[in-house]
């Protein structure tokens, strides 16, 4: 078992790769009552074309299969639903699908081991029939229609559509009513057998545990499987330029909603060292807060002028196949927010980054990183998500000192380019 320690925040991660290829990470939190377990697979909505280990021909599946599969995993052959079983144990259980991974999880104070039994059982025992797949199409179809009418969802995905030509990150995670109509049990089993092999998965547990003991408990519940070969994922080529600068949709909203996207080139991930990506992420967070965060001059101007009503959400989203900034919120005049942000970027490029503001924002962001270690759920989800990007979450604590004004200035020049910016608006 590998022990990774961060002396700054006095936290340890115990990591072990089992014989079947499963990566297990334990983050002990002494004297904390809550316990959290999350089991994720490196399989998301972007993975619709692939060559399975042992195959020579590529497989192409309809959009939405990863999300459909997540829904169906809870249904058991004996007629029970594992989500109901977990809820009856008094644990808070859930699952989710993103563009690059799917995860099953629960949080509890009591009944951890019975919940662990149930989660590890249903994730390893899929049960798909013609009947239950057809029934699920109606349920997911309703969900798709609900999201199609959601202004938050639409303004976000419309921004992705404006940025990306081919990358599947622009496609709704649930797919479309047309695409899910093509899903059958054979497709689900094919994707399950390809992507739900332990060698393509990571299990993270956080709570008051002895690492050696809890890993033995994991091993007891695993089905024996030989280590599988590599999955070949096939993604379309994505041009660097955006599709269109502006996109607008009419939906019922109290005030216009906006999403400002800035398309980035894909980060080159390596197996050995991704500290450069971590520093880039940190620098981008600092720059976004300096440009339009709560303490920025632009935010104060827009807020006092009645143009925006609250601080926008500021995110740098990236995986192995895409990277972009996304700024979202509500505004009386979204175009004004967009144009003023462009001007602020130009001003910062021309006049340089204010060192005092930079250091103040950096300290604030560092405080946010440290605070994440107070919650078992935040810790476990963070380590799983970062691991799938080739990152050890401790690196955000360790690398922040290396992010200086000179480095951030380079990120400002490389990433905050006006010809890579898009504006998505949803209004009445």
FIMI-786677 format. One line per 5 residues: their letters; for each residue x, y, z of N, C-alpha, C. Coordinates in steps of 0.2 Angstrom, whole numbers. Each point is the difference from the previous one (the first is absolute). Layout:
% FIMI-786677
A> X,Y,Z,X,Y,Z,X,Y,Z | ...
***
This chain:
% FIMI-786677
XXXXX> 4,-6,0,-4,6,0,4,6,0 | -1,5,-5,4,6,0,-4,5,5 | 5,4,3,-3,5,5,2,7,-3 | -5,4,-1,2,7,-3,-2,5,5 | 5,4,3,-2,4,5,1,7,-2
XXXXX> -4,4,3,1,8,-1,1,3,7 | 6,2,1,2,2,7,-3,7,2 | -2,4,-6,-3,7,1,-7,-1,4 | -4,-4,-3,-7,-1,3,0,-6,5 | 5,-4,0,1,-6,5,-6,-5,-2
XXXXX> 0,-2,-7,-5,-5,-2,4,-5,-4 | -2,-6,0,3,-6,-3,-5,-3,-5 | 2,-3,-5,-3,-4,-5,3,-7,0 | -3,-5,1,2,-7,-1,-2,-3,-6 | 4,-2,-5,-2,-2,-7,3,-6,-1
XXXXX> -4,-5,-3,2,-6,-2,-4,-2,-6 | 4,-3,-5,-2,-3,-6,-1,-8,1 | -6,-2,0,-1,-7,1,2,-5,-6 | 0,-6,1,2,-5,-5,-4,1,-7 | -7,1,1,-4,1,-5,0,7,-4
XXXXX> 4,4,3,1,7,-3,-4,5,3 | -4,-1,5,-4,5,3,5,4,5 | -1,7,-1,4,4,4,-5,2,6 | 3,-1,6,-4,2,7,4,5,3 | -4,6,2,3,5,4,-4,1,6
XXXXX> 4,0,6,-3,1,7,3,7,3 | -5,4,2,2,6,3,-2,0,7 | 4,-2,5,-3,0,7,-1,6,3 | -6,1,3,-1,6,4,-2,-2,7 | 4,1,5,-1,-3,7,-5,4,3
XXXXX> -4,-3,4,-5,3,5,-5,4,-4 | -1,-2,-7,-6,3,-3,-5,-6,-1 | -7,2,1,-5,-5,0,-2,-2,-7 | 0,5,-5,-2,-1,-7,5,-5,-3 | -3,-4,-5,4,-4,-4,-3,0,-7
XXXXX> 5,0,-5,-2,1,-7,4,-5,-4 | -4,-3,-5,3,-5,-5,-3,2,-6 | 5,0,-5,-2,2,-7,4,-5,-5 | -3,-3,-4,3,-5,-5,-2,3,-7 | 6,2,-3,-1,3,-7,3,-4,-5
XXXXX> -2,1,-6,3,-4,-6,2,6,-5 | 5,-1,-3,3,5,-5,-4,-1,-7 | -6,2,1,-5,-1,-6,-6,5,1 | 0,5,-5,-5,5,0,-3,1,-7 | -4,5,-1,-4,1,-6,4,1,-6
XXXXX> 6,2,1,5,1,-6,2,-7,-3 | -1,-5,4,3,-7,-3,-5,-4,-4 | -2,3,-6,-5,-4,-4,3,-4,-5 | 7,1,-2,3,-4,-5,7,-3,3 | 0,-6,0,6,-4,3,1,-7,-3
XXXXX> 6,-2,2,2,-7,-2,1,-4,7 | -4,-5,2,1,-3,6,6,-5,0 | 3,-1,6,5,-5,0,-2,-7,-3 | 5,-2,-4,-2,-6,-4,-3,0,-7 | -3,6,-1,-4,2,-6,5,3,-5
XXXXX> -2,-1,-6,4,3,-6,-4,6,-3 | -7,-1,0,-4,5,-3,-2,5,5 | -1,6,-2,-3,5,5,-7,0,1 | -2,2,6,-7,0,2,-3,7,0 | -5,1,-3,-3,7,1,-7,-1,3
XXXXX> -2,4,5,-6,-1,4,-4,7,-1 | -6,0,1,-4,6,0,2,5,6 | -1,6,-1,1,5,5,-4,-1,6 | 2,0,6,-4,-1,6,1,-6,4 | 4,-5,-3,0,-7,3,3,0,7
XXXXX> 6,4,1,3,0,7,-5,2,5 | -4,5,-1,-5,3,4,-6,-6,1 | -2,-3,-5,-5,-5,0,2,-6,4 | 6,-2,-1,3,-5,4,0,1,7 | 2,7,2,0,2,7,-7,-1,3
XXXXX> -5,2,-4,-7,-1,3,-2,-8,1 | 2,-4,-5,-2,-7,1,4,-4,5 | 6,3,2,4,-4,5,-4,-2,6 | -4,4,2,-4,-1,7,-5,-6,0 | -2,-1,-6,-6,-5,0,3,-7,0
XXXXX> -2,-4,5,2,-7,1,-4,-6,-3 | 3,-5,-1,-4,-6,-3,-6,-2,5 | 1,1,7,-5,-3,4,-6,5,1 | 0,6,-4,-5,4,0,1,6,4 | 5,0,4,2,6,5,3,5,-4
XXXXX> 0,6,3,4,6,-3,5,2,6 | 7,0,-2,5,1,5,0,7,3 | -3,5,-4,0,6,3,-5,0,6 | -6,-3,-1,-5,-1,5,3,-4,6 | 4,-5,-1,4,-4,5,4,4,4
XXXXX> 4,4,-3,5,5,3,-4,5,4 | -5,3,-2,-4,5,3,-3,-3,7 | -2,-6,-1,-3,-4,6,5,-1,6 | 7,0,-2,5,-1,5,2,7,3 | -4,5,-2,2,7,3,6,3,-3
XXXXX> 2,-2,-6,6,4,-3,-3,4,-6 | 4,5,-1,-1,5,-6,4,-3,-6 | -4,-3,-5,3,-3,-6,-2,3,-6 | 5,0,-5,-2,3,-6,5,-2,-5 | -1,2,-7,5,-1,-5,0,5,-5
XXXXX> 5,1,-4,0,5,-5,4,-2,-6 | -1,4,-6,4,-1,-6,2,7,-2 | 7,0,-2,2,6,-3,3,-2,-7 | 3,5,-3,3,-1,-7,6,-6,0 | 3,0,6,6,-5,0,0,-5,6
XXXXX> -5,0,4,-1,-6,5,-7,-1,3 | -1,-6,2,-6,-1,4,1,-2,7 | -4,1,5,2,-1,7,-6,-2,3 | 1,-5,5,-5,-2,5,2,1,7 | -4,3,4,2,2,7,-5,0,5
XXXXX> 3,0,6,-5,1,6,4,3,6 | -4,4,4,3,3,6,-4,-2,6 | 3,-2,6,-4,-2,5,4,1,7 | -4,-1,5,4,0,7,-1,-7,3 | -5,-3,-2,-1,-7,2,-1,-5,-6
XXXXX> 0,-6,2,-1,-5,-6,5,0,-6 | 6,2,2,5,1,-6,1,-7,-3 | 1,-5,3,2,-7,-3,-6,-3,-4 | -7,0,3,-5,-2,-4,-1,4,-6 | 1,6,0,0,5,-6,5,-2,-5
XXXXX> 6,-1,3,6,-2,-4,-2,-7,-4 | -3,-5,4,-2,-6,-3,-5,1,-6 | -5,5,1,-5,1,-5,4,3,-6 | 4,6,1,2,3,-6,5,-4,-4 | 4,-4,4,5,-4,-4,-3,-6,-4
XXXXX> -6,-2,3,-4,-5,-3,-3,2,-7 | -4,6,1,-3,2,-6,4,3,-6 | 6,3,2,4,2,-5,4,-6,-4 | 0,-6,3,3,-5,-3,-5,-5,-3 | -6,1,1,-5,-5,-3,-6,4,-4
XXXXX> 2,2,-6,-5,3,-4,-6,-5,-2 | -6,3,-1,-6,-4,-2,-4,4,-5 | 1,-2,-6,-3,4,-6,-5,-5,-4 | -6,2,-1,-5,-5,-4,-3,5,-5 | -3,-3,-5,-3,4,-5,-6,4,3
XXXXX> -3,-3,5,-6,4,3,3,6,4 | 5,-1,5,2,5,4,4,6,-4 | 3,-2,-5,3,5,-4,-5,4,-4 | -6,-3,-2,-5,4,-4,-3,5,5 | -2,-3,6,-3,4,6,4,6,1
XXXXX> 7,-1,1,4,6,2,0,5,-6 | -1,-1,-6,0,5,-5,-5,5,1 | -6,-2,3,-5,5,1,2,5,6 | 3,-3,5,3,4,6,5,5,-2 | 5,-3,-4,6,5,-2,-3,5,-5
XXXXX> -5,-2,-4,-3,4,-5,-3,6,4 | -3,-1,5,-3,5,4,5,5,3 | 6,-3,2,5,4,3,4,4,-5 | 0,-3,-6,3,4,-6,-4,6,-1 | -7,-1,-1,-4,6,-1,0,5,6
XXXXX> 1,-2,6,0,4,5,6,5,0 | 6,-3,-2,6,3,-1,0,5,-6 | -4,-2,-5,0,4,-6,-4,7,1 | -4,-1,6,-4,6,2,3,4,6 | 6,-2,2,4,3,5,4,5,-2
XXXXX> -1,7,1,4,5,-2,8,-1,2 | 1,-2,6,7,-1,3,4,-5,-5 | -4,-5,-1,3,-6,-4,1,3,-8 | -5,3,-2,1,2,-7,5,5,-2 | 0,5,5,5,6,-1,7,-3,0
XXXXX> 1,-5,4,7,-3,1,2,-4,-6 | -5,-5,-2,2,-4,-6,0,4,-7 | -4,5,0,0,4,-6,7,3,-1 | 3,2,6,7,3,0,5,-5,-3 | -1,-6,2,4,-6,-2,-1,-1,-7
XXXXX> -6,1,-3,-2,-1,-7,4,5,-4 | 0,6,3,3,6,-4,8,-1,0 | 3,-3,5,7,-1,0,2,-6,-4 | -3,-6,1,3,-6,-3,-4,-2,-7 | 4,-2,-4,-2,-2,-7,-2,-8,1
XXXXX> 5,-4,2,-1,-7,0,0,-3,7 | 3,3,5,1,-3,6,-6,-2,4 | -1,-6,2,-7,-2,3,-1,3,6 | 4,4,3,-2,3,6,-5,5,-1 | -2,2,-6,-5,5,-2,-7,-4,0
XXXXX> 0,-7,1,-6,-4,-1,-3,-1,7 | -6,1,1,-3,-1,7,2,-7,2 | 2,-1,7,2,-6,3,-5,-5,-1 | -7,1,0,-5,-5,0,-2,-2,-7 | 3,4,-5,-1,-2,-7,-7,4,-2
XXXXX> -3,-3,-5,-6,3,-3,-5,-5,0 | -7,2,0,-5,-6,-1,1,-4,-5 | 3,3,-6,1,-4,-6,6,-5,1 | 5,2,4,6,-4,1,-1,-6,5 | -4,2,5,-1,-6,5,-5,-5,-3
XXXXX> -4,2,-5,-5,-5,-3,4,-6,-3 | 7,1,-2,4,-5,-3,3,-4,5 | 0,1,7,3,-4,5,-3,-6,1 | 3,-6,1,-3,-6,2,5,-4,5 | -2,-5,2,4,-4,6,6,-2,-3
XXXXX> 1,-2,-6,7,-2,-3,5,6,1 | -3,6,-2,5,6,0,2,1,7 | -5,0,5,2,1,7,5,-5,3 | -1,-6,-2,5,-6,2,6,1,-3 | 1,2,-6,6,2,-4,4,5,4
XXXXX> -4,6,1,4,5,4,1,-1,7 | -4,-4,3,2,-2,7,6,-4,0 | 0,-5,-4,6,-5,0,6,3,-2 | 0,5,-4,6,4,-2,2,5,5 | -4,4,3,2,6,4,-1,-2,7
XXXXX> -4,-5,2,0,-1,8,4,-5,2 | 6,-2,-3,5,-4,2,4,3,6 | 2,-3,5,3,3,5,6,4,-2 | 4,-2,-5,6,3,-2,-2,7,-3 | -6,2,-2,-2,6,-2,-4,4,5
XXXXX> 1,-2,7,-4,3,5,4,2,6 | -3,5,4,3,2,6,-5,0,6 | 2,-2,5,-4,0,6,3,4,6 | -3,5,2,2,5,5,-4,-1,6 | 3,0,6,-4,-1,7,4,5,4
XXXXX> -5,4,3,3,5,5,-4,0,7 | 3,0,5,-3,-1,7,5,-2,5 | -3,-2,6,4,-2,5,2,-8,-1 | 4,-1,-4,2,-7,-1,8,-2,0 | 1,-6,2,7,-2,-1,1,-3,-7
XXXXX> 4,4,-4,1,-2,-7,1,-7,-1 | 4,-4,3,2,-7,-1,-7,-4,1 | -4,2,5,-6,-4,1,-5,1,-5 | -1,6,-2,-5,2,-5,1,-3,-7 | 7,0,-2,2,-3,-6,-2,-7,0
XXXXX> 1,-4,5,-1,-7,1,-8,-1,-1 | -4,5,3,-7,-1,-1,-2,1,-7 | 3,5,-4,-1,1,-7,2,-7,-4 | 5,-3,2,2,-6,-4,-5,-6,1 | -2,0,6,-5,-6,2,-6,1,-5
XXXXX> -2,6,-2,-6,1,-4,1,0,-7 | 6,0,-2,1,0,-8,-1,-7,-3 | -3,0,-6,0,-6,-4,7,0,-3 | 2,-7,-1,7,-1,-3,-1,1,-7 | 4,5,-3,1,1,-7,7,1,-2
XXXXX> 2,-3,-5,7,1,-3,1,7,-2 | 6,3,1,1,7,-3,-1,0,-7 | -4,5,-3,-2,0,-7,6,4,-3 | -1,0,-7,4,4,-4,-2,7,-1 | 3,4,-4,-1,7,0,-6,1,-5
XXXXX> -4,5,2,-6,2,-4,3,6,-5 | -2,-1,-6,2,5,-5,-6,5,-1 | 1,6,2,-6,5,0,2,4,-7 | -6,1,-3,1,4,-7,-4,6,1 | 4,6,-1,-4,6,0,1,4,-6
XXXXX> -4,4,-2,0,4,-6,5,5,1 | 4,3,-6,4,5,0,-4,7,1 | 3,4,5,-4,6,1,5,6,-2 | -3,4,-5,4,6,-2,1,5,6 | 5,4,0,1,5,6,-5,6,0
XXXXX> -3,2,-6,-4,5,0,-7,-1,3 | -4,5,2,-6,-1,2,-5,-1,-6 | -6,-2,1,-5,-1,-5,-4,7,-1 | -2,3,5,-3,7,-1,1,4,7 | -1,6,-1,2,4,6,-6,1,4
XXXXX> -6,1,-2,-6,1,4,-5,-6,-2 | -4,-1,5,-6,-5,-1,-5,2,5 | -7,0,-2,-5,2,4,-6,-5,0 | -3,-1,5,-7,-4,0,-5,4,5 | -6,-1,-2,-6,3,4,-3,-5,4
XXXXX> 0,1,6,-3,-4,5,-3,4,6 | -4,-2,4,-3,4,5,4,1,6 | 3,6,1,4,1,5,-1,7,3 | 1,1,6,-2,7,4,5,5,-3 | 6,-2,-1,5,5,-2,5,-4,-5
XXXXX> 3,3,-5,4,-4,-5,6,-3,4 | 1,-6,-3,6,-4,3,5,0,-6 | 7,0,3,5,0,-5,5,-6,2 | 4,-2,-5,6,-4,1,5,3,-5 | 6,2,3,6,2,-4,5,-6,0
XXXXX> 1,-2,-6,5,-6,-1,7,3,-3 | 5,-3,2,7,1,-3,3,-6,-2 | 0,-2,-6,3,-6,-2,7,-1,1 | 3,-5,2,7,-1,2,2,-6,-5 | 7,0,-1,3,-6,-3,0,-6,5
XXXXX> 0,-6,-2,0,-6,5,6,0,4 | 0,-1,6,6,-1,4,3,-6,-1 | 7,0,-1,4,-7,-1,1,-3,7 | -4,-5,1,1,-4,6,6,-5,-1 | 4,-1,6,5,-6,0,-2,-4,6
XXXXX> 3,-6,-1,-1,-5,6,5,2,6 | 5,4,-1,5,2,5,-2,6,4 | -1,6,-4,0,6,3,-5,5,-3 | -5,1,3,-5,5,-3,0,6,5 | 5,2,3,0,6,4,-1,6,-4
XXXXX> 2,0,-6,-1,6,-4,-7,2,-1 | -4,-6,-1,-7,1,-1,-3,3,6 | 2,-3,6,-2,3,6,1,7,1 | 6,2,-1,2,7,0,-4,5,-4 | -1,-3,-6,-5,4,-5,-7,1,3
XXXXX> -2,-6,2,-7,1,3,0,5,6 | 5,0,4,0,5,6,0,7,-3 | 5,1,-5,1,6,-2,-7,3,-4 | -3,-5,-3,-6,2,-3,-6,2,5 | 0,-3,5,-5,1,6,2,7,2
XXXXX> 6,2,1,2,6,3,-2,6,-5 | 2,-1,-6,-2,5,-5,-7,1,-1 | -4,-5,0,-7,1,-1,-3,4,6 | 2,-2,6,-2,4,6,2,7,0 | 6,2,-3,3,6,-1,-4,4,-5
XXXXX> -2,-3,-5,-4,3,-6,-7,2,2 | -4,-5,3,-7,1,1,-2,-4,6 | 4,-1,5,-2,-3,6,-3,5,5 | -2,-2,6,-4,4,4,4,7,2 | 7,-1,1,3,6,2,3,4,-6
XXXXX> -2,-2,-6,3,4,-6,-3,6,-1 | 3,5,-3,-3,6,-2,-6,-1,-5 | 1,-4,-5,-5,-2,-5,-6,-2,4 | 0,-5,4,-6,-2,4,-3,5,3 | 3,5,4,-3,5,4,-3,5,-5
XXXXX> 3,1,-6,-3,5,-5,-7,-3,-2 | 1,-6,-2,-6,-4,-3,-6,0,5 | 2,-2,6,-5,-1,5,-3,7,2 | 4,5,2,-3,6,2,-4,3,-6 | 2,-1,-6,-4,2,-6,-6,-4,-1
XXXXX> -2,-5,4,-6,-4,-1,0,-4,-6 | 6,-2,-3,1,-4,-6,0,-7,2 | 4,-2,6,0,-7,2,-3,0,7 | -2,-5,3,-4,-1,6,4,-4,5 | 5,-4,-2,4,-4,5,7,-1,-4
XXXXX> 4,-3,4,7,-2,-3,-1,-6,-4 | 3,1,-6,-1,-6,-5,4,-6,2 | -2,-6,-2,4,-6,1,6,0,-4 | 6,-1,2,6,0,-4,3,-7,0 | 1,-3,-5,3,-7,-1,5,-1,-5
XXXXX> 5,-3,1,4,-3,-5,-1,-7,-1 | -3,-3,-5,-2,-7,-1,5,-3,-4 | 2,-6,2,5,-3,-5,0,-8,1 | 1,-3,-5,2,-8,1,5,-1,-5 | 1,-6,-2,5,-2,-5,-1,2,-7
XXXXX> -7,1,-1,-2,2,-7,-3,7,-2 | 0,4,6,-3,6,-1,3,5,5 | -1,7,-1,2,4,6,-3,7,-2 | -4,3,5,-3,7,-2,-1,3,7 | -1,7,0,-3,4,5,-7,0,-1
XXXXX> -4,0,6,-7,2,-1,-2,4,6 | -3,6,-2,-2,5,5,-8,1,-1 | -4,-2,5,-7,0,-1,-3,4,6 | -6,3,-2,-4,4,5,-6,3,-3 | -3,5,3,-6,3,-2,2,8,-1
XXXXX> -3,3,-5,2,7,-1,-6,3,-4 | -1,7,2,-5,4,-4,3,1,-7 | 6,1,-1,3,1,-7,6,-5,-1 | -1,-6,-2,6,-5,0,5,3,-5 | -2,3,-6,5,3,-4,5,5,3
XXXXX> -3,4,5,4,4,3,6,-3,4 | -3,-6,4,5,-4,4,6,-2,-5 | -2,-3,-5,4,-3,-5,5,5,-3 | -2,6,-2,4,5,-3,5,3,5 | -3,1,6,4,3,5,6,-5,3
XXXXX> -2,-7,0,5,-4,2,6,0,-6 | -2,0,-6,5,0,-5,5,7,1 | -3,5,2,4,6,1,4,-1,6 | -2,-3,5,4,-1,6,6,-5,-1 | -1,-5,-5,5,-4,-2,5,4,-3
XXXXX> -2,4,-5,5,5,-4,4,4,5 | -4,3,5,3,5,5,6,-4,4 | -2,-6,2,5,-4,4,6,-2,-4 | -1,-2,-7,5,-1,-4,5,6,-1 | -3,6,-1,3,6,-1,4,3,6
XXXXX> -3,-1,6,2,4,6,4,-5,4 | -1,-7,-1,3,-5,5,-4,-1,5 | 2,-6,4,-4,-2,5,2,3,7 | -5,3,3,2,3,7,2,-5,5 | 6,1,2,3,-5,5,-4,-1,6
XXXXX> -2,5,3,-3,0,7,-7,-3,-1 | -4,1,-5,-6,-3,-1,1,-8,-2 | 5,-1,-4,2,-7,-1,1,-4,6 | 4,2,4,2,-3,7,-6,-1,4 | -4,5,0,-6,0,5,-5,-6,-3
XXXXX> -1,0,-6,-5,-5,-3,3,-7,0 | 7,0,0,3,-7,0,-1,-3,7 | 1,5,5,-1,-3,7,-8,-2,1 | -4,4,-3,-7,-2,1,-1,-7,-3 | 2,-1,-6,0,-7,-4,3,-5,4
XXXXX> 6,1,3,3,-5,4,-4,-2,6 | -3,5,3,-5,-1,6,-6,-5,-2 | -2,1,-6,-5,-4,-3,2,-7,-1 | 6,-1,-2,3,-7,-1,0,-4,7 | 3,4,5,1,-3,6,-7,-2,3
XXXXX> -5,4,-1,-7,-1,3,-3,-6,-3 | 2,-2,-6,-3,-6,-3,2,-6,4 | 5,0,4,2,-6,4,-4,0,6 | -5,4,1,-4,-1,6,-6,-4,-1 | -2,-2,-6,-6,-4,-2,2,-6,-3
XXXXX> -2,-6,2,2,-7,-2,-2,0,-8 | -6,2,-1,-3,0,-7,4,4,-5 | 2,6,2,4,4,-4,7,-3,-2 | 3,-3,6,6,-3,-1,0,-6,-5 | -5,-4,1,0,-6,-4,-2,1,-7
XXXXX> -4,5,-2,-2,1,-7,6,4,-3 | 3,4,4,6,4,-3,6,-5,-2 | 1,-5,4,6,-4,-1,-2,-5,-6 | -7,-2,-1,-2,-4,-5,1,4,-7 | -3,6,0,0,4,-6,7,2,-2
XXXXX> 4,2,5,7,2,-2,4,-6,-3 | -1,-6,4,4,-6,-2,-2,-2,-8 | -6,1,-2,-2,-1,-7,3,5,-5 | 3,5,3,4,5,-4,7,-1,0 | 2,-5,4,7,-1,1,3,5,5
XXXXX> -4,2,5,2,5,5,-1,-3,7 | 5,1,4,0,-1,8,-3,6,3 | -6,0,3,-3,6,3,4,4,4 | 5,-3,4,5,4,4,4,5,-4 | 0,-1,-6,5,4,-5,-3,8,1
XXXXX> -7,0,0,-2,7,1,2,4,6 | 1,-4,5,3,4,6,8,1,-1 | 3,-5,-3,7,0,-1,3,5,-5 | -4,1,-5,2,4,-6,-2,7,0 | -4,2,5,-3,7,0,6,5,1
XXXXX> 5,-2,4,5,5,1,4,1,-6 | 0,-4,-5,4,0,-6,-4,4,-5 | -6,2,1,-4,4,-5,1,8,2 | 4,3,-4,2,7,1,-3,5,-6 | 1,6,1,-3,5,-5,3,-2,-7
XXXXX> 6,-1,0,3,-2,-7,-3,-6,-3 | -1,-5,4,-4,-6,-3,-7,2,-2 | -3,3,4,-7,2,-1,-1,5,-6 | 5,4,-1,0,4,-6,0,-4,-7 | 4,-5,0,1,-5,-5,-7,-3,-2
XXXXX> -3,-2,6,-7,-4,-1,-5,5,-3 | 0,7,3,-4,5,-3,1,1,-7 | 6,0,-3,1,1,-7,-2,-6,-4 | 1,-6,3,-1,-7,-4,-7,-2,0 | -4,2,5,-6,-3,1,-6,5,-1
XXXXX> 1,6,2,-6,5,0,0,4,-7 | -1,-4,-5,0,3,-7,-7,2,-2 | -1,6,-3,-6,2,-2,-3,-4,-5 | 4,-3,-5,-3,-4,-5,-2,-7,2 | 1,-1,6,-2,-7,3,-6,1,5
XXXXX> -2,6,0,-6,1,5,-7,0,-4 | -5,-3,4,-6,0,-2,-5,2,5 | -6,2,-2,-5,3,5,-7,-4,-2 | -2,-3,5,-7,-4,0,-5,4,4 | -6,1,-3,-5,4,4,-6,-4,0
XXX> -4,-1,5,-7,-2,0,-4,6,3 | -5,2,-4,-4,5,3,-7,-1,-3 | -5,4,3,-7,-1,-2,-1,2,-8
***
